[in-house]
């Protein structure tokens, strides 16, 4: 399978009481690495500044990711400050919009729209619409005010979603993506709407039904990228099986690995993900926790 993710790699500055660190980030990073780890021929189409950390790009290439880089005047830079359990997010640079799609990406089976700050215009989405397209809403609901990242309602959602088969939203992003209920997004074109809610699991909405999928009880070190890995695995498995529920369990299992270490250091292989998926489906005891499908559904 050939898999591509479209979105800008970021440089993330993380400030905590313990100090300041800088890491590679963005959906392009997590989705690209996860797809490669799952055995896909993987492409990342991104814009970065000429001063972007070359070592990070080298690490992606060493992991089997084929990079299609367009250089910009600036990289996309987020500054995340954590204090008393709250996060303040600033944007310090923006690499700008991706305007063209190379033939290698057009030849992929699955294409993920992983925008971080509205860098994927509708004309790009139209070019890949015949593929199995997954889309994450996070980059379309952000706006800037005096460098601070705030949230806005995604007013242009319908013209984008008509070209996507799979849509992912975090539970905290739903107020900026839906007006009444999450199921309304299905009427705009997608075949699956996936709503993730951290350790509380995820919800899959599809034609005529919905399904709760538990989260694998991992020890969470860093939740960053879990939604990206979930969406990548969901789209890959759905392309293979056309089974939303099977794909959801596979996605939940895949996401359980990345939270066990900082950044994208810990990603599951196909064999490892399959093993955890089977445990989730059986509802077996894992590290003292008993997980069975929860009766609550999100409509």
C-alpha positions in Angstrom: 0.0 0.0 0.0 1.1 3.6 -0.7 0.3 6.1 1.9 0.8 9.9 1.8 0.2 12.7 4.4 -0.1 16.3 3.4 0.7 18.9 6.0 3.5 21.1 7.3 6.1 19.7 9.7 6.5 21.9 12.7 9.1 22.9 15.2 7.6 22.7 18.6 9.0 24.7 21.5 7.8 23.1 24.8 8.1 25.2 28.0 7.5 23.6 31.4 8.6 24.3 34.9 11.5 21.9 34.3 12.9 23.8 31.3 12.5 24.3 27.5 12.9 21.7 24.8 12.4 21.8 21.0 11.0 18.8 19.0 9.8 18.0 15.5 6.0 17.9 15.4 2.9 18.1 13.2 0.6 15.4 11.8 3.0 14.9 8.9 5.6 13.7 11.4 3.4 11.3 13.4 1.3 10.0 10.5 4.3 9.5 8.3 6.3 7.6 10.8 3.3 5.5 11.9 2.4 4.5 8.3 6.0 3.5 7.5 6.1 1.5 10.7 3.0 -0.4 9.6 4.6 -1.4 6.4 3.3 1.2 3.9 5.4 2.9 1.2 5.0 6.4 2.8 5.3 9.9 1.4 5.2 13.2 3.3 4.4 16.4 1.3 5.3 19.4 3.4 6.7 23.0 3.6 9.5 24.0 5.9 11.9 26.9 6.2 15.4 26.6 4.9 16.6 26.7 8.5 14.5 23.7 9.5 16.5 21.1 11.5 18.1 18.8 8.9 18.7 16.1 11.5 14.9 15.8 11.9 14.5 15.4 8.2 17.2 12.8 8.1 15.5 10.8 10.9 12.3 10.7 8.8 14.2 9.5 5.8 16.0 6.8 7.8 12.6 5.6 9.1 11.6 5.0 5.4 9.6 8.1 4.8 9.9 9.6 1.3 10.0 13.4 1.8 8.6 15.9 -0.7 9.8 19.2 0.7 9.0 22.6 -0.5 11.1 25.3 1.1 9.6 28.4 2.5 10.8 31.6 4.1 9.8 30.3 7.5 9.0 27.1 9.2 5.7 26.5 11.2 6.7 27.0 14.8 4.4 26.4 17.8 5.4 27.4 21.3 3.5 25.4 24.0 3.8 26.6 27.6 2.4 24.4 30.4 1.6 25.7 33.8 -0.8 24.4 36.5 -2.2 21.8 34.2 -3.1 24.3 31.4 -1.5 24.9 28.1 -1.0 28.2 26.3 -0.1 27.9 22.6 1.5 30.5 20.5 2.5 30.4 16.8 5.8 31.9 16.0 6.1 31.1 12.3 4.1 29.8 9.4 5.4 27.9 6.4 2.3 28.7 4.3 0.0 26.8 2.0 0.8 23.6 0.1 -0.1 24.5 -3.5 0.9 21.5 -5.7 0.7 17.8 -5.5 3.5 15.7 -7.1 2.8 12.6 -9.1 4.1 10.3 -6.4 1.4 11.5 -4.0 -1.3 11.3 -6.7 -0.2 7.6 -7.1 -0.9 6.8 -3.4 -3.8 4.6 -2.2 -4.5 6.5 1.0 -4.0 10.3 1.4 -4.3 12.0 4.8 -4.9 15.7 5.1 -2.9 16.6 8.2 -3.1 20.4 8.3 -1.8 22.2 11.4 -2.8 25.7 10.4 -5.1 25.7 7.4 -2.2 25.0 5.0 -4.2 22.7 2.7 -6.5 24.6 0.3 -9.6 23.1 -1.2 -8.1 22.8 -4.7 -5.4 20.4 -3.3 -8.1 18.2 -1.7 -10.0 18.1 -5.0 -6.9 16.7 -6.7 -6.8 13.7 -4.4 -10.5 13.1 -3.9 -10.6 9.8 -5.7 -8.3 8.3 -3.2 -9.1 7.0 0.3 -8.9 10.4 1.9 -8.7 10.9 5.6 -8.8 14.3 7.2 -8.1 15.7 10.7 -10.1 18.9 11.6 -7.5 20.2 14.1 -5.6 22.4 11.6 -8.8 24.0 10.2 -10.2 25.2 13.5 -7.2 27.3 14.6 -6.8 31.0 14.3 -4.2 33.5 15.5 -4.7 36.6 17.6 -1.5 38.4 18.7 0.5 35.2 18.2 -1.8 33.3 20.4 -3.5 30.2 18.9 -7.3 30.3 19.5 -10.1 28.3 18.1 -12.8 29.1 15.6 -15.8 27.3 14.1 -14.9 25.6 10.8 -17.4 27.4 8.6 -16.1 25.9 5.3 -16.2 22.3 6.6 -18.8 21.1 4.1 -16.9 21.8 0.9 -13.8 20.0 2.4 -15.7 17.0 3.9 -17.4 16.1 0.6 -14.0 14.9 -0.6 -13.1 12.8 2.5 -14.0 9.3 3.4 -12.7 9.4 7.0 -12.9 12.4 9.4 -11.2 12.6 12.8 -12.0 15.0 15.5 -11.0 15.1 19.2 -13.9 15.3 21.6 -12.7 18.7 22.7 -12.7 19.9 19.1 -16.3 18.9 18.5 -17.8 22.4 19.5 -15.7 23.9 16.7 -16.7 21.3 14.1 -20.4 20.5 14.6 -23.5 22.6 15.2 -25.8 20.0 16.7 -24.3 16.5 16.8 -21.2 14.7 15.4 -23.4 12.5 13.1 -24.3 15.6 11.0 -20.8 15.4 9.5 -21.8 12.1 7.8 -24.3 13.9 5.8 -21.5 16.0 4.2 -19.9 13.0 2.5 -17.6 11.0 4.8 -18.1 7.2 5.4 -16.7 7.3 8.9 -16.5 10.0 11.6 -14.1 9.1 14.3 -14.2 10.9 17.7 -11.3 10.3 20.0 -11.5 11.1 23.7 -8.0 10.3 25.1 -7.9 7.4 27.6 -11.7 7.2 27.5 -11.6 5.6 24.1 -13.1 6.5 20.8 -16.4 6.5 19.0 -17.0 5.6 15.4 -20.0 6.9 13.5 -20.9 5.4 10.2 -24.1 4.8 8.1 -26.8 3.5 10.3 -24.7 2.7 13.3 -22.1 3.8 15.9 -19.5 1.9 17.9 -17.5 2.5 21.0 -13.9 1.4 20.9 -11.9 1.2 24.2 -8.5 2.6 24.6 -5.7 0.1 25.3 -4.6 0.7 28.9 -1.1 2.0 28.2 1.0 4.0 30.7 0.8 7.5 29.2 4.0 9.4 29.2 3.2 11.9 26.4 -0.2 12.0 24.6 1.1 14.1 21.7 0.4 12.5 18.3 -2.0 9.8 19.5 -4.8 11.2 17.4 -2.6 11.4 14.4 -1.5 7.8 14.7 -5.1 6.7 15.4 -6.3 8.3 12.2 -3.4 6.9 10.1 -4.0 3.4 11.3 -7.8 3.8 10.9 -7.5 4.8 7.2 -4.9 2.1 6.4 -7.0 -0.7 7.9 -10.2 0.7 6.3 -8.6 0.7 2.9 -7.7 -3.0 3.5 -11.0 -4.2 5.0 -13.8 -1.7 4.5 -14.8 -2.6 8.0 -15.2 0.4 10.3 -15.3 -1.5 13.6 -12.3 -3.7 12.8 -10.4 -0.6 11.6 -11.3 1.3 14.9 -9.9 -1.4 17.1 -6.7 -1.5 14.9 -6.4 2.3 15.2 -6.9 2.2 19.0 -4.2 -0.4 19.4 -1.8 1.6 17.1 -2.3 4.8 19.1 -1.6 3.0 22.4 2.1 2.8 21.5 3.0 6.4 20.8 1.8 7.6 24.2 4.3 5.4 26.0 7.3 7.6 25.2 8.1 11.2 24.4 7.4 12.4 20.9 7.3 9.8 18.1 9.9 7.5 19.7 7.5 4.6 20.3 5.5 3.3 17.4 4.1 -0.2 17.0 4.9 -2.6 14.2 2.2 -4.3 12.3 2.6 -7.5 14.5 2.6 -5.5 17.8 -0.5 -3.6 16.8 -2.3 -6.8 15.8 -1.6 -8.3 19.2 -3.0 -5.4 21.1 -6.0 -5.2 18.8 -6.9 -8.8 19.6 -6.7 -8.1 23.3 -9.0 -5.1 22.9 -11.5 -7.1 20.9 -11.5 -9.9 23.5 -11.9 -7.5 26.4 -9.1 -9.3 28.3 -7.4 -8.1 31.4 -4.3 -6.0 30.7 -2.0 -4.8 33.5 -4.8 -5.1 36.1 -7.5 -3.3 33.9 -10.5 -5.0 32.4 -11.7 -3.4 29.2 -15.0 -4.1 27.6 -17.0 -1.9 25.1 -18.6 1.0 26.9 -22.4 1.4 26.6 -22.2 5.2 25.9 -22.2 6.4 22.3 -21.7 9.8 20.8 -24.3 10.9 18.3 
